[in-house]
Amino acid sequence: MQDAATSNLKRVTLELGGKSPNIIFADADMDAAIAGAHFGLFFNQGQCCCAGSRVFVERSAYDEFLEKSVRAAKERVVGDPFNKGTQQGPQVSQEQFDTVMGFVNSGIHEGARLVAGGGRFGNKGYFVEPTVFADVSDDMTIAREEIFGPVMSVMPFDTIEEVIQRANNSKYGLAAAVWTQNINTAHKVAHAVRAGSVWVNCFDAFDAAAPFGGFKMSGQGRELGPYGLQQY
């Protein structure tokens, strides 16, 4: 697309994919962080460019987060999106369903620990069970590639320096989040993580006045705010 635009001198803004890190420190409001992590990943069946699919949890809070997160995933209501009680509908197509299931199988094959979901929901349609993998390593396919589906990878970390390095170890840079009650930690992570948007104690919080876009393979240019007008 960029080459095509260059050929006739068009100015192009590209908002592309992501593999957004969601960083949760042990001092965070854990119930709020779990709810935020689930919204950040499972919203729209995971079909969201800035989905927080890499969840980094400080090791001392890892077991608690995992236990409550698995429970929340198993309680998530999957079904007809026109029913008011439904929380998760189908993937957009057979092709996307197959792609998501391929990533799930990859996670199992590469040694991640499947703790919730991992299969098809029901016997018709493109429904995928809310899926959570634990003990995911950074070199696994599910930790590197954009899945665009309801698959969460949970990984422990020990230090702020470590998690910043790991969060940035991606070809994408669209969004990120940090959960903590320490304002210094929040600012340090927000400043160091190379992402177009970094949310603090929330996820997918947008404002029409704030520019949105990514770094690296997540695109170029910005939408929204005054920056969004510069391409016109």
N, C-alpha and C positions, 0 to 999 in steps of 0.2 A: 504494500500500500504506500509506503514511504517513497519507494523508487518510482511508482506510478505518478505520485504527486510531484516529485522532483522533475519529471520529464516535461511537465507543462507549468512549472513554477507555482503550484498551489502551496499554500501554507496549511499544514495538517497537524491536528492534535490527535494523538493516539492514546486512549486509555485501554491498556491491555490486561493481562492476567496478573495473578499474584499468588504468593505462598506465605500469607501474613503470619508473623509470630505474635502470639498472645502470651505475655510474660506475667506470671503470677508469683508474687513474693509471699513468704509465710506470714507477714504482718497484715496482709490484706483482709478485708471483710470476706471471708471464704465463701459464704453463701451467695453474696453478691457477685463474687468472681466466677463461681460455678454457673450461676444464671447468665452472667454476661458471656462466658465462654460458650455456653450452649446456644445462646442467641447469635453470637458472632460466627458460629460454624453452621448450625442447622437451619438458620434463616433461609427461606426460599429453597429448601431441600439441599442446601450447600451450594446452590447455583448462584454464587455471588463472587465477583472478582476479588473482593477484599476479604473473603472468608478467613477467619482466624483458625486455619487448619493445623498450624504447628503450635501446640500449647506447651509452654515451658513452665514447670512448677518447681519452686524451691524445694529441695529434697525433704526438709523437715515437715513440709505440708503435703508432700506428694501422695502419701497413702490416704489421707483424709480427702483430698481433692478427687482422687481416683474412685474411692468408694462411693462418694456422693454423686460424682459425675456419671458413673455407670448406672446408678439407680435412676438418675434423671433421664438418661438415654433409654433405659428399658421402660420407663413410664410414659415416654413421649407417644402421643396419639398419632398414628399414621392412618391415612384413609382418604376418603372423598374430600377434596378441598372445598366443596360447596357445603359441607356440614360444619356448623359453627364450632363443634368441639374438636375438629381436626387441627393438629399442630403441624403436620407434615404431609404434603401431597406427593405426587409422582415426579420422577425425573422427566425432562422435556421430551424425550424420544427413546426409541429402542436403542439407537446408537449410543446415546449418553448413558443409558442404563448399563449397556454392555461395557462401556468404558469404565464406569464406576466399579462394577463387579470385577473387572480386570485388575484394577488397583487394589481392591480388597484381597484378591487371590495373591497378588504380588506381596502384600504386607505379610500374609500368612507364610508364603514360601520363603521370604527373606528373614523370618524369625521374629517379627513383632508379635506381641502377646495380645490376642484378640480377647477382649473382656466384655464386649457388648455387640450385639447385632452380627453383621457379616454376611447376611443372606438376603434373599428376596422376601418381601412382605406380601403375603397373599399368593394367589395363583393366577392373577391376571393384572395387566397394566405394568407400569414401569416403577413400581414401588421398591425402595431399598430400605432395609432396616437401619435405624440410627446406629451407627457403628463407631466404636471406640477401640483404638489400639493403645496399649501401654508399652513402656520400655522400648520405644522406637529410637533408633539411632539415626544420626544425621545423614548417613550415606544410603539409607533405604529409599526406594523409589517413592513411597508414600510421604516421605519427608522432603522430597526434592521437587516433585512434579505437581502441577495444579490438577486436582482431582475433579473439582466442580461437582461435588456430591457430598452426601451426609457422612463423611468419614473424618473422624478426629484422631490426631496423633498426639499422645501425651508423653512428655519427656522430662525427666528430672534435671535440675542443675544445682550447682553448689555456690557459685560466686557471681556477683554482678558483672565482673569482667568476662567471665566465661559465657554467660548468657547473651551478652551484647555481641561477642564474637560469633556465636552460633546463630543468633538471629540474623546477622548480616551475611552469613555464609549461604547465600541464595542468589540465583540469577534474577530474582524478582525484588521489587521494592515499592509495593503499592501502599500498604498500610501496616500498622502494628498497634499493639496496646500494652499497657503496663498497669498492673493492679498492686497498689501499696498504700499504706498510710503515711509513708515517709516522703515528704515533698522533695527532699534532696535526691532520693532514689528515683523518684518520678522524673525530675528534671534531667538527671544524668542519663537515664535510659532514653528519654525522648530526644535528647540532643545527640546521642551516639548512634541510635538505630537509624539506618539509611532507608527511610520510608517516607512517602509523600504525606501521609497522615499518621500521627501517633496519638492515640487516645489514652487518657488517664482515667482509670476506674470506670470505664464504659467502653462500648464498642459500637461501630456504625453510627456515630453521632455526627450528623451533617448539618451544615448551615449554608444557605445560599450565598452568603458573603465570604465564605472561606474557600479558597481554591482547593481543588481536588485533582490529584494525578499522581504518577509514580516516577520512580527512578529505575535505572537499568532496563531490564526487559519488560517492565511494567508500563512502558510507554514514554511519551514526551508531550510537553505542553501541559496546560492546566484548564480544567473546567471550573465554572462558578467564580464568583468574586470578580474584581476588576481584571484579574489575569485572564479570565475566560473571554473577555472582550477583545483581547489583543490580537487574536487570530482573524478578526473581521475587519 
